[in-house]
Amino acid sequence: MFDLDKWQEIFITIKKNKLRTFLTVFGIGWGIFMIVILLGAGKGLQNGVERDFSAWATNSGFFWSRRTTISYGGFQPGRRVRFTNKDTEMLRKKISGLAYLAPRNQLSGFNGGDNVYYNNKTGNFSVYGDYPGYISIQKLDIQEGRFINDKDIEDSRKVAVIGRYVQKVLFEQEEPIGKYIKINGVNFLIVGVFDSRRSGEQADRDTQTIYTPFTTFQTAFNYGNNVGWYAYSVKDSYNVSDVEEEILSTLREAHDISPLDLDAIGSNNLEEEFKEVSGLFQGINVFTWMVGISTLLAGVIGVSNIMLIIVKERTKEIGIRKALGATPVSIISLIIQESIFLTTIGGYVALVTGVVLIEAIAQVVPPDGFMGPPEVDIKVAAGALGLLIIGGALAGILPARKAAAVSPIEAIRVD
């Protein structure tokens, strides 16, 4: 039930102690503000990382050859492990958990001179030999034309799919589809243009890439039946780590590598990386809530102390009210009501300020930056505000009980 007299008393007290009220409300709101800002920044960082992860199938991985480190089967350590097309056929037959296996080769364009030509324009780019299914492991946005297909592999067609940066350097405003480029002196027909799903330097590196059919790459650049490394994805019912270990064990046996030589073949498991990143952000959220709740708790304690001071200042008034017939319940409700009011005002202002600031920052964050747009789950923020209001009610209980215990006769004697 609305009691006008109580609200008038509350506002009179606030008006008489403006600075104290402001500092109390500020201390309360700071906890909510910290939670909103930290959650927003953490979510922005998570959005940026997840955007880059969205360019990869998380049920996938890579493995590549290195040098042996243990003597085994009559071979001395230091022997270079070399993969071939036979390894591709063997793994496809033996590893039942593979959804897709993509052998890969690369001509690196970053360490040498220009290797790609179109008319009088040249460029220094990375050129890959790949299979059509690779696009299901590293997801690319095909802007024009198409990606490599099975017919390209079967017929060893000299076709190429170029990145958006390659198009910019070689063709500028000219339409690239249907044009020929020379890669290390070999003509390739452009059949597609792609863009990266990643951001920043990673996206720049992606778009400086040219994809060609794997079979064409081997013959055009004299790679024979050699395979540089592999990308793979696993079936839905399989665990990437289990399939990874099966692949590595099979290759060690096929290449006379000691079972104990874990460094002869390198590997990378994207599923594990994704879990690690997810765990990291869970930890960040826990840390955020710990900081925020600690700040809220400090604010609530501050409110409780202020209410104790208010009760002491109004001892005579409370005694008079009780002498005139005010019940302990009405005294308690007055103090708790004032405590809740202060925490609600502080929390609400801080919540709105934090959300507005996060939205303003989101408008100026570069869409392709390392950090994605910050954002706040309003339900979570509102839940924090509700928690603060409950804390405000609890903060008023001790001062309220002390006020209710005031003796009217003793209170009137207070100077």
Long-range contacts (C-beta under 8 A, 24 or more apart in sequence): 6-333, 6-334, 6-337, 9-334, 10-334, 10-337, 10-338, 10-341, 13-310, 13-314, 13-338, 20-306, 21-342, 24-302, 24-303, 24-306, 24-342, 24-346, 25-342, 25-345, 25-346, 25-349, 26-346, 27-298, 27-299, 27-302, 27-303, 27-346, 28-296, 28-299, 28-300, 28-302, 28-303, 28-342, 28-343, 28-346, 28-347, 28-350, 28-388, 28-392, 29-299, 29-346, 29-347, 29-349, 29-350, 29-353, 30-295, 30-299, 30-350, 31-292, 31-293, 31-294, 31-295, 31-296, 31-297, 31-298, 31-299, 31-350, 31-388, 32-292, 32-296, 32-346, 32-347, 32-350, 32-351, 32-354, 32-381, 32-384, 32-385, 32-388, 33-350, 33-351, 33-353, 33-354, 34-291, 34-292, 34-295, 35-288, 35-289, 35-291, 35-292, 35-295, 35-296, 35-354, 35-381, 35-384, 36-350, 36-351, 36-354, 36-355, 36-358, 36-376, 36-381, 36-384, 37-354, 37-357, 37-358, 38-288, 38-291, 38-292, 39-285, 39-288, 39-376, 39-377, 39-380, 39-381, 40-354, 40-358, 40-361, 40-374, 40-375, 40-376, 41-374, 42-281, 42-284, 42-285, 42-288, 43-374, 43-375, 43-376, 43-377, 44-361, 44-362, 44-365, 44-371, 44-372, 44-373, 44-374, 44-375, 45-281, 45-284, 45-371, 45-372, 46-281, 46-284, 46-372, 47-371, 47-372, 47-373, 47-374, 47-375, 48-199, 48-369, 48-370, 48-371, 48-372, 49-277, 49-281, 49-372, 50-372, 51-197, 51-198, 51-199, 51-372, 52-197, 52-198, 52-199, 52-202, 53-274, 53-277, 54-139, 54-197, 55-138, 55-139, 55-140, 55-196, 55-197, 55-198, 55-206, 56-137, 56-138, 56-139, 56-270, 57-136, 57-137, 57-138, 57-139, 57-233, 57-270, 58-270, 58-271, 58-274, 59-99, 59-233, 59-234, 59-236, 59-240, 59-270, 59-271, 60-137, 60-231, 60-232, 60-233, 60-234, 60-240, 60-270, 60-271, 61-231, 61-232, 61-240, 61-244, 61-267, 61-268, 61-269, 61-270, 61-271, 62-229, 62-230, 62-231, 62-232, 62-267, 62-268, 63-229, 63-230, 63-232, 63-244, 63-247, 63-248, 63-251, 63-265, 63-266, 63-267, 63-268, 64-228, 64-229, 64-230, 64-265, 64-266, 64-267, 65-229, 65-264, 65-265, 65-266, 66-263, 66-264, 66-265, 66-266, 67-264, 68-257, 68-258, 68-261, 68-264, 69-261, 69-263, 69-264, 70-258, 70-260, 70-261, 70-264, 71-258, 72-256, 72-257, 72-258, 72-261, 73-256, 73-258, 75-256, 81-251, 81-255, 81-257, 81-264, 81-265, 82-226, 83-226, 83-227, 83-228, 83-229, 83-230, 83-251, 84-225, 84-226, 84-227, 85-225, 85-227, 86-225, 87-227, 87-251, 87-254, 88-227, 88-230, 90-250, 90-254, 91-230, 91-247, 91-250, 91-251, 94-250, 95-243, 95-246, 95-247, 95-250, 97-234, 97-235, 97-238, 97-242, 97-243, 97-246, 98-232, 98-233, 98-234, 98-235, 98-243, 99-232, 99-233, 99-234, 99-235, 99-236, 100-133, 100-136, 100-137, 100-232, 100-233, 101-230, 101-231, 101-232, 102-130, 102-131, 102-133, 102-134, 102-137, 102-230, 102-231, 102-232, 103-131, 103-214, 103-227, 103-228, 103-229, 103-230, 104-128, 104-129, 104-130, 104-134, 104-214, 104-227, 104-228, 104-229, 104-230, 104-231, 105-129, 105-214, 105-217, 105-218, 105-221, 105-223, 105-226, 105-227, 105-228, 106-228, 107-183, 107-184, 107-221, 109-208, 115-183, 115-184, 116-166, 116-170, 116-181, 116-182, 116-183, 116-210, 117-181, 117-182, 118-170, 118-171, 118-179, 118-180, 118-181, 118-182, 121-169, 121-170, 121-171, 123-166, 123-169, 123-170, 125-163, 125-166, 125-208, 125-209, 125-210, 126-205, 126-208, 126-209, 126-210, 127-183, 127-184, 127-209, 127-210, 127-212, 127-217, 128-209, 128-210, 128-211, 128-212, 128-217, 129-212, 129-213, 129-214, 129-215, 129-216, 129-217, 129-218, 129-221, 129-223, 130-211, 130-212, 130-213, 130-214, 131-213, 131-214, 134-211, 134-231, 136-233, 137-231, 137-232, 137-233, 138-231, 139-197, 140-194, 140-195, 140-196, 140-197, 140-206, 141-194, 141-195, 141-196, 141-197, 142-192, 142-193, 142-194, 143-193, 143-194, 143-195, 144-176, 144-177, 144-192, 144-193, 145-177, 145-190, 145-191, 145-192, 145-193, 146-191, 146-192, 147-192, 147-194, 147-211, 148-211, 148-212, 148-213, 152-213, 152-216, 153-213, 153-214, 153-215, 154-215, 156-213, 156-215, 156-216, 156-219, 157-189, 157-213, 157-216, 158-186, 158-187, 158-188, 158-189, 158-212, 158-216, 158-220, 159-188, 159-189, 159-190, 159-191, 159-212, 159-213, 159-216, 160-188, 160-189, 160-190, 160-191, 160-210, 160-211, 160-212, 161-190, 161-191, 161-192, 161-193, 161-194, 161-210, 161-211, 161-212, 162-190, 162-192, 162-193, 162-194, 162-209, 162-210, 163-193, 163-194, 163-195, 163-196, 163-206, 163-207, 163-208, 163-209, 163-210, 164-193, 164-194, 164-195, 164-196, 164-207, 165-204, 165-207, 165-208, 166-207, 166-208, 166-209, 166-210, 167-193, 181-210, 183-210, 183-212, 183-220, 184-220, 184-221, 186-220, 186-221, 188-212, 199-367, 199-368, 199-369, 199-370, 200-368, 200-369, 200-370, 203-368, 239-271, 240-269, 240-270, 240-271, 240-272, 241-269, 241-271, 241-272, 244-269, 292-384, 293-387, 296-384, 296-387, 296-388, 296-391, 297-391, 299-343, 299-346, 299-388, 299-391, 300-343, 300-388, 300-391, 300-392, 300-394, 300-395, 301-395, 303-339, 303-342, 303-343, 303-392, 303-395, 303-396, 304-339, 304-395, 304-396, 304-398, 304-399, 306-342, 307-335, 307-338, 307-339, 307-395, 307-396, 307-398, 307-399, 307-400, 308-398, 308-399, 308-402, 310-335, 310-338, 310-399, 311-335, 311-399, 311-400, 311-402, 311-403, 314-403, 315-406, 315-411, 315-414, 316-411, 316-412, 316-414, 318-403, 318-406, 318-411, 319-406, 319-407, 319-408, 319-409, 319-410, 319-411, 319-412, 319-414, 320-408, 320-411, 320-412, 322-406, 322-408, 322-411, 323-408, 323-412, 328-404, 329-404, 331-400, 331-403, 331-404, 331-406, 332-397, 332-400, 332-401, 332-403, 332-404, 333-400, 334-400, 334-403, 335-396, 335-399, 335-400, 335-403, 336-393, 336-396, 336-397, 336-400, 337-396, 338-396, 339-392, 339-393, 339-395, 339-396, 339-399, 339-400, 340-389, 340-392, 340-393, 340-396, 342-392, 343-388, 343-389, 343-391, 343-392, 343-395, 344-385, 344-388, 344-389, 344-392, 346-388, 347-384, 347-385, 347-388, 347-389, 348-385, 351-381, 351-382, 351-384, 351-385, 354-381, 355-381
